[in-house]
Amino acid sequence: MIDLGLRIKMLRENKNLSQENLANDCDIPKSQITRIEKARINTTVKTLVKISNALGVEFKELF
């Protein structure tokens, strides 16, 4: 989970997106993005698909 969170954070920062922008694009709370990036929660595949779509990457690139 730690690697997944760090990967999402890196991809988000490479796209110059704030956590808030990513959260809005995914239609999820910003606090959830924070918890995912810090590996404080397990998230669903559905949410990860939303994140990958918002980041413009294939799902497998999150891993």
N, C-alpha and C positions, 0 to 999 in steps of 0.2 A: 504493500500500500504506500509505503514511503516513496518508492521509486515512481509509482504512478502519480502521486501528488506532485513530486518534483518535475516530472515530465510535463504534466499539464501546466504548471507554473511557467516552465521554460517556453513552451509553445505559446502560451498567452502573452508572455513578455516579448517574444520575438515578433508577435503581431501587433505590438504596442497597444494591447488591450488592458484596461484596468479590470480588477475583479468584478466591479460593478457592471462594466460594459459586457463582460462575458456572461454574467448572471442574467442580465437583461436579454441578451441574445438567446439564452437557453430557457428563459422563463422560469428561473429558479431563484431562490433568495441568495443574495451576496454571501450571507453567512455560510451557506452550504458550500459555495466555491472555496471559501476560506478553510472550512473543515476538511474538504477533499484535498486541497493542496497541502495541508498540514498533517494529513493521514490520521485525522481524528475520528473519521466515520468511514464505514463501508458504504459504497454507493451502488446504485442499481445499474445494470447494463443500459437501461433506457436513458438514464441521466448521462452516462458516458457517451452514448450515441449523440445526445444533444450537444454535449461539449465538443466532441470531435467535429460535428457538423458546423458548429459556431466558429471553431478554429480553422475550418477549411482543410482538415486532414482526414485521412482514412482512419477508421476505428482502431486498426491494428497499430497505428503510429503512436497511440497513447501508451503502448507497452514497450 
